Amino acid sequence: MEVTGILTSGLLEDLKSKQWQPGDRLLVEVVQKNGENQGTIQVKGDVLSAVLETSTQVGDKFWVQVGEIEEGYLLLIRETQAEKAQDIPAPSLQFAELKERGLPPNQELLTLVREFPLIGSEASLEEALQGSLSDEFLAALRKSFPQWESLSGENGAQKIIECLRKLGLNYEQRILQMSKLNSQAKELEKESLRNTLKFSLLDAVQKQKEEYLSNSPGVLARLLDKITGQQLWLKTGTLNNGYVLVDLPLMNQEEFMPLRVGLESARKGSKMDEKHCRVAIQLETKGLGVIGIDAFFDQDAVTMNILTADTSTLSELVENVLPETKVQFARLGFKVLKVTIENLDQNIEFQNFLQGLRRSGVDVAG
């Protein structure tokens, strides 16, 4: 699914968020559009500025559902032809995982959220891109993937953020923010957006350049689904605990190293509480195979469970690096209370957590 498909009616500015609530159904008419995907729409007699999808035309009328209301902007999600509001019971438990992310009940969104953990690691992403996009772009994309050893440095978090921007996970948000920029800054931002993976995929799909594909015909669409699903998983909403899954494309020397992170936490206002959270990490290493780390943070203390298929080999390694690990965590303000090693294959709960199935609440006892 194209990201613009989710933002069919666009992100709207100049709205009073109290007027509509997530899940409300509205009729939209496109009254004006320029070449930059910006234009105006009419909703209940009000003419509003909007960021529109590429395929939208002046005069189009369609039903939308109110989505997330954030920072003075409103997300409206276009209904598909087969989807009618009366077919979707708002209180249904089926859509609870969308509601807690501030998204309306929508079957297409639900499918993206549920399929994201199952689509596969970023290793398949790199393989699928071969022959799909230009070699020059792929080389630049690979350079944006952080090196594993660099993440322990002072700029590790910033490297991850820059990588996610390169993938285009804040693509629509940046388009929206362009309306606030001056002409020079807007042109610079446009050029930066053109260098994202999201733009390249959308451009290839729009132009139907199927000659790029060396794999199955739906490869670009699946990659867009992957990125869109990741965007939805980064939205934690306001209900219950915050719960996020992130697939990070990392490099170890010249080798690709897929990594998945699961994070669940109590809430600190509208944000996640790093002092009361669970962080689960799984990565594929060349020498040790698949390694899992299940860490629980409670105030200034942390307990960790290291998971592997070869516990004997990893035990010696953990013993060697544990002193330095404690020092590094101490610098961050945390005391390592306990580290255990278990068999990865036998810890089904950990595997389920990284597949989008969480327990109720955050266990911080360790």
Secondary structure as GFF3:
##gff-version 3
##sequence-region A 1 366
A	DSSP	alpha_helix	3	6	.	.	.	ID=ss1
A	DSSP	beta_strand	11	12	.	.	.	ID=ss2
A	DSSP	beta_strand	25	33	.	.	.	ID=ss3
A	DSSP	beta_strand	38	43	.	.	.	ID=ss4
A	DSSP	beta_strand	46	51	.	.	.	ID=ss5
A	DSSP	beta_strand	61	70	.	.	.	ID=ss6
A	DSSP	beta_strand	73	78	.	.	.	ID=ss7
A	DSSP	three_ten_helix	85	87	.	.	.	ID=ss8
A	DSSP	three_ten_helix	93	95	.	.	.	ID=ss9
A	DSSP	alpha_helix	96	99	.	.	.	ID=ss10
A	DSSP	alpha_helix	107	115	.	.	.	ID=ss11
A	DSSP	three_ten_helix	116	118	.	.	.	ID=ss12
A	DSSP	alpha_helix	122	129	.	.	.	ID=ss13
A	DSSP	alpha_helix	135	144	.	.	.	ID=ss14
A	DSSP	three_ten_helix	148	152	.	.	.	ID=ss15
A	DSSP	alpha_helix	156	167	.	.	.	ID=ss16
A	DSSP	alpha_helix	171	177	.	.	.	ID=ss17
A	DSSP	three_ten_helix	178	180	.	.	.	ID=ss18
A	DSSP	alpha_helix	183	194	.	.	.	ID=ss19
A	DSSP	alpha_helix	197	206	.	.	.	ID=ss20
A	DSSP	three_ten_helix	210	212	.	.	.	ID=ss21
A	DSSP	alpha_helix	219	233	.	.	.	ID=ss22
A	DSSP	beta_strand	242	252	.	.	.	ID=ss23
A	DSSP	beta_strand	255	268	.	.	.	ID=ss24
A	DSSP	beta_strand	271	285	.	.	.	ID=ss25
A	DSSP	beta_strand	289	298	.	.	.	ID=ss26
A	DSSP	beta_strand	301	308	.	.	.	ID=ss27
A	DSSP	alpha_helix	311	331	.	.	.	ID=ss28
A	DSSP	beta_strand	335	343	.	.	.	ID=ss29
A	DSSP	alpha_helix	348	353	.	.	.	ID=ss30
###
